[in-house]
Amino acid sequence: MGSTGSAAREAARPATTGRRGAVVAALMLSMALAALDATIVSTAVPQIVGDLGGFSVFSWLFSGYLLAVTVTLPVSGKLSDTFGRKPVLIAGSVVFLLGSLLCAVAWNMGALIAFRVVQGLGGGALQGTVQTLAADLYPLKERPKIQSKLSTVWAVSAVAGPGLGGVLAAYADWRWIFLVNLPIGALALWLIVRHLHEPERETTPHARVDWAGALAVFACGGVLLTALVQGGVAWPWLSAPSLALFGAGLALVAVVVLVERRAAEPIIPGWVWRRRTIAAVNLALGALGLLMVAPSVFLPTYAQSVLGLAPVAAGFVLSVWTLSWPVSAALSQHVYRRIGFRNTAMLGIGTAALILFAFPFLPYPGQAWQPTLLMLLLGAALGLFQLPLIVGVQSTVGWAERGTTTASVLFCRQTGQTIGAAVFGAVANGVLAARLGGAGDLDSVTRVLDAGTAPEATRRAIADAVHAVYLGAAGAAALAFLVLLFLAPRKFPVLGD
């Protein structure tokens, strides 16, 4: 537990002066902005397309935002370690609010997509910096308090976002989906400016920013994530655009490695992967992002197409895991204080693997309470898995490395979700093609089911496709378990608090 030197002294310094409660409120409001924006737009797509057109490219409203958030995380993490959390959080808030205002006045789909990218640049800075400040604000034994609050923000946003978006689009105007961010963000920004005061710390006279590395990371991440998001959707996987993007992405990976090895203060420093604890947590949370795709993307389709539930009821089947996740996360401290961070996370992800593996064995067509119960248990298992890893890895580094470390694990989780969407989408479509004689994909088949004209064989094909996805998710959970078992140290090298 103990440590000597400047790293330990940095870890022991108070994170802020001023009113901590006001700062926590600002962090929760900032996180709510980023969390809501990931879900609130989805139910307003028909109104947006009806007003602006651009149906063929509307998926970029989500893909563009996701890409911008993902590639911004490592850059904002390094900047927060270099210049402090406050300026990065303020800059991220301003960019996010500017993007929201621009989205509200967009005149066509192209402009709206471009402004969503601006929003994503701010959203990435918000997510990474808020999580880092959460660790700065509290000593180790109190960090579950703030982390459980942030988990609750995500849970409420996941449930409320689609409904709020639908209400605003139906009874006001879709532009209010973005305008509603302005007063919330302005309040959070005011609280940060007024009440967040970071302590004096030792810095170099002229801090050097690796702008070449930042540009290379943006370019590499943007190209590879575009290839994953659009492959199999906008073009076939083995088509010329897909191969060209993957080829360019791999070339840019080499560029990033060369640039970062020569940089004095690299955006993605090598120690992020050389230290066993951080590397293991990165890989484990990447697997978490991968497996989360199965329920969040495919369960609503299963609930409507196989169980015959209405959209609202199908949404409830999914949302129950957002109820048990923060509760389990808040209680996880009582477990990891007894058996350690690694063993607690292994207990959670091992249980999650068994729950995901059990899903394909549900009776057909089954009843709604069966997947609902599994989702409730899955949320509890994942809360026991994720929070100990985040709290644990943040506690192994000092102030000057915490932003980079936090950003790296969030970046890996976001990347895992992108890869999972591509891989599991291909798996589901492959199973459907095999069951239905080589015709159709998940989207087209569910549209036929919505029209009430599909035979029973189609419903069974969808059930088989979702079962295959859940087996893949169980495999991702098992992979995370093995990573922690063989790569993570038995006891995390926690610095003195």
N, C-alpha and C positions, 0 to 999 in steps of 0.2 A: 504493500500500500504506500510505502514511503518513497520519496524521491528527493534528490538534491539538485542544486543548480538553479539557473534562471527559469527553466521550465516549471519547476515546482513553485517558485515564487510567483510566476505569472498565473499559475492555476489558482493560487491562494488569494490573489487580489480580488477585491469586490468588483463586480461587473459594472455597477452603476451607482450613482448617487441620485438623490431626488426621491420621488414617490414611486416605489416599485409597483404598487397596485395600478397606478395610472399607466405605467409602461406595459404591464401585463395586458391591460384592457386594450391598449393600442396594438399589441402583438396579435391578440385574438381577432380584432377587427381587420387587421391586415391579412391574417391567414384566411378569414372568412371571405375576403375579396377574391383571393386566389382560388379558394375551394369552390365558391359559388360559380365562378366563371367557367369552371370545367364542366358544369352540368346545366346551368340555367339556359344556355342557348338552344339546347337540343329540342325542346318542345316548341320553340318558336320558329323552327326552320320553315314550315309551310307558309307562315306569314311573311318571313323574310324573302323567300323565293318568289312569292306572289307579288311582292312590292318591287324587288330589285331584279328579278330574273336570275339567270345563271345556275339553273338546276344541275347542270352537268359538272359543276365545279364546287358545289356548296360544301362537299366534304372537307374542303380546305379550311373552312371556318374552324374546324376542330384540329385538323392536321397541322395547319400553320401555327396555331396557338401552342400545340404540344411540342412542335419542333423548336419554337423559340424558347419555351420554358426549359426544355432539356439542355440545349446548348448554352444557355445563359448560366446555369447552375455552377459549373466549375469556375467560370470567370468571376461571377459575383462573390463566390467563396474566397477566392484568392484576394480580390480587392478588399473584402472586409477584414482580412488578416493584415493587409498592408496599410489601409487608411482608417480602419475602425468600422464598427457595425453601423453607427449612426448615419454617416454620409451615404453609405451604400443603401441603407433602408430608405432614407429620404429620396435618393435618386430613383430607386425602384418604384416607390409610391408615386412620384411625379410622373414617371414614364407610364405606369399603369393607368393613372387617371387621365393622362393625355390621350393614351390609346382608347380609353373608354369614351371620352368626348368625341374623338374622331370617328369611332364606330357609330356613334349616335347620329352623326351628320353624313354618313356614307351615302354616296349617290348611285353606286352600282356595286355589283358583287365583287368585282376586282378590288375596288377601294376598300370594301369592308374586310376582305381577306387580308389586304396589306395592313390595315389598322389592327386586325386581330393579332398579327405578328408583333406589332408594336406593344400591344397589351401583354403578349407572352414574354417579351423581353423584360418588362417590369415585373410580371408574375414570377419569373424565375428568380429574380433578385429578392422578391418578397419571401418566397418559400424558403430559400436557403438561409437568408439572414435572420428570419424569425426563429427558425430552429436553432441557429447558433446562439442568438441572444437568450433563448430559453435556457441554454446551458450556462451562459454567463451569469444570469440573474440568480440562480439558485446553487447552493452546494450540492454535492452528490446525493446525499440522503433525502433532499427535498425536491430533486428534479422530477420525480414521477408526478408531482402536483401539477406543474406547468405542462408537462407532456400529456397528461390525461386531459387537461383543459383544451389543448390544441387538438387532441384526438376527437374530443367532443365537438369541436368546431367543424372538423371534417365530416363527422357523422351527421350532424344537423344539416350541413350544406348538401350532402349527398341526398338526403331525404327531401329537403325543402327546395333545392334548386330547380328541378324539373317542374314542380308544381307552381312555383313563383313565376318561372318563365312563361308557362302556359297562361296563367292569370293575366300577367302584364300584356302578353301578345293578344289575348282574346278581348280584354276589357279596356285596354288603354292603347298602346302602340308598341311594337317590338323594340323601338328605339329606347324605351324606358328601361329595358333590360340592361342597357349600358349606362344610362343616366343615373340609375339608382346607385351606381358605384360612387358617384361624385361626393354626396354628403357623407357617406360612410368613410370613404378614403380621406376626405378632408379632416374629419374628426380624428382619425388615427394619426394622420400626419401632424396635426396640431399637438396631440398628446406626446408624440415622439420628440418634436422640436422643443417642447416646453419642459418635459420631465426626464428625458433620457440624457444623462450626463456621464460619459465614459471617463474613467480615471486617466491620469497622466501615465504614460508608459514610455519605455525606451524605444526609440525608433532611429533609423539611419537618417542623416541630414537630408538626403535626396533619395527618397524611395523610388526604385525603378520598377516600372510596370512593363510586363512582357506583352506589349501590344501585338507583336508578330505572332506570339503563341496564341493569344486570344483570337486573332483573326483565323489562324489555322484551325483552332478547335471549332470555331463557328462554322467554317467551311466544311470541315470533315464531318462534324455531327450533322449538319444540315443535309449534306449529300447522302450519307448513309441512312439517316432516318427517313428521308424522302423515298429512297429505294425500298425501305421496309414498309412504309405506310402505303405507298401507291402500288407496289408490286402485287400482282394478282387482282388488283382493283381497276386501276386506270389502264394497265397493260399487263400481258402475261408475264410470268416470272422469267421465262427464258427468251423474252423479246429483246430487241436491240436497245430500247430505252433502259430496261432493267439491268442488262449486262453492262451498259455504259456507265450507269450510276454506281453500280457496285465496283466496277473497275476504277472509276475516278475516286470513289471513297477509299479504297485500299491504297491508292497512290497518295491520297491526302493523309492517311494514317502514317505512312512513312515520313511525310513532310512534318507532321506534328511531332513525331519522335525526334527527328533531326533538330527542329527548332527548339524543342523543350530541353534537349540535352545540352544545347549551347547557351541557353538563357541563364542569366544570373539569378533571377527570381521567377522560375517557370510557373505558368498557370496550373499545370498538372505536374507537380513535383514527383520524382521517382519514389520518394519514401512512402507515398500513398499505397504503392503496391509492394514495396520491400518489407514493410512491417506486417508481420503475420496477422495481428489483430485486425488492422484496418482492411487488409486484403481479404480476409475471411468474411468480415461484415459486408464489404462491397459485394462479394460474390453471393452471399446469402440473401441480401436484400434485392439483388438482381433477380434471383430465383423467386423471391416474393412478388416482385412486379410481374414476372412471367405467369405465376399461378393465379394472380388476382384477375387476370383476363377471363378465366373460365366462368366464374360466377357473374362478374360485372357486365360482361358482354353477351354471354350465351344463356344465362339462366332466365332472363325475361322472355326470350324467344321460346324456351322450353316450357315456361309456365303458361304462355298464351297458346302455343301450338299443340302441346301434348296434354297439358292439364285442362285446357279450355278456359282459362281465367281471363277476366277483363284486364285491360292495361293497368288500372289502378291496383287491382289485387295482385297482379304479377309484380308490380313495383314493390309491394309490401313484402312479398316472398324474398326479394333481394335485400330490402332495406333492413331486415332484422339483424343482419350481421353488423350493421353500424350501431346497433344498440348494445350488443355484448362486447364489441371490440374495445371501446374506451373504458368500460367497467373492468374488463380483464386487465387492460393496460395499467389502470390505476392500482389494482391489487397485486400486480406482478412484483412490486418492490418487496413484498413479504416473502416471496419465493426466492428471488435472486439474492437477497441478503442471507439466506440460509444455504443455498446450493450454488450460487455464483451466476454470473451473466450467461456464460456459455451453456451450462446445463439447463437453465431456465428456458433459454431460446430453443435448445434441442427438444425439451419437453413439449413446448408449444408447436414447433414445426413437425415433430413426429406425430403428435395428435392430429394436426391438420392433414398430414399425408393419409392417415387412416380414414378421416372423414371424407376427403376427396375420393379416395378409393372406394368408399362405400356407396357413393352416389350412383354409379352404373348398376348397382344391385337393387335399386328401388323398383317396386313392382310397376308394371305398365298397365294402364296409364297412371295409376296411383292417385293419391289424394294430396291436396295442397299442404297439409300439415307436415308431410314427410320431408320434402326439400326445405321447408321452413325451419324445421327442427335442426336439420343438418347445417343450414346457414347460421343459425343461432350458435351452434357449437363451433363452427368454423371461425366466426368472429372472435369468440372467446379464446380459441387456440392461437389465432394470429396476433391478438393483443398481447398474449404471453410471449410471443416470439419477437415482435418488432421492437417494442419499447425497451426491453433490456439490452438489445443490441445497440440501439441509438444512444441510450444513456451510458452504456458501457464504453463504447468507442469514443464518445465525446470526453469521457473522463480519463482517457489515456493520453491526452495531449494538452498542452498549455494553450493560453489565450491566442498566441501568435500562429497556431496551427489548427485551431478549432474550426474556423470558417472553411478552410480547405477540406478538412476531414468530413465535416457535415455535408458540404456540397458534393463530395465524392460519393457518399453513400446514397444521397438523394438522386444524384445523376444515374447511378447504377440501377436504382429502383425504377426510375422513369424509362431508362433504356430497356430494362426487362419487360416493362409493359408494352413498349413499342414492338419488341421482338415477339412477345407473346401474341399480340393481336395479329401479326403476320403469320406466324407459325400455326396457331390454332385455327385461324381462318382457313388456311390451306388444308388443315386436317379435316375440319368440318365439311368443307366443300368436296374433298376427296371421298369421304364416307358417303355423302349424299349421292355423288356421281356413281359410286359403286352400287348403292342400293337401288337407285332409280334408273339404271341402265345408261349411265354416262351423260345425263341431261340435268341441267339446273345447278344453281348454287343456293346457299342458305337464304340470301335476300329474296331471290325470285320465288323460291318455294314457300317462304313465309307469306309473301304477298298473295300467292294462290290460296293459302290456307285462310288468310283474312277474308277472302272473298267467299269462303264456305264451299268451294268446289273441289277440294283435294280429297283423294281417296284415303282410306285408313293406312295403306302402305306408305304414303308420304309422311304421315304423322310418326309412324314407326321409324322411318328413315331419319327424321329430325331427332327423335329420341336417341337413336344409335350414334348420330353425329355428335350430339352434346355429351353422350356417355364417353365417346372417344376423347373429347376435349378434356373432360374431367380426369380421365386416366392420365393424360399428358400432364395435367396440373398436379396430380399426385406424384408423378415422376419428378416434377420440378421441386416439390416439397421434399422428396427423398434426397434429391441432389443437395438442397440446402442443408439437410441434416448431416450428410456425409462431409460437406465442406466444413461445418462446425466441428465435427468429430475429429477429422484428420488435420485440418489446417489451423483452426483457432486454438490459442493456448487454453489450458484448463482454467487458469485464473488470468483475467485481464490485468495488464500492468497499469493499474490505476495510480494516478499521481496524487500526492497529498492534497487534501482539501483545505 
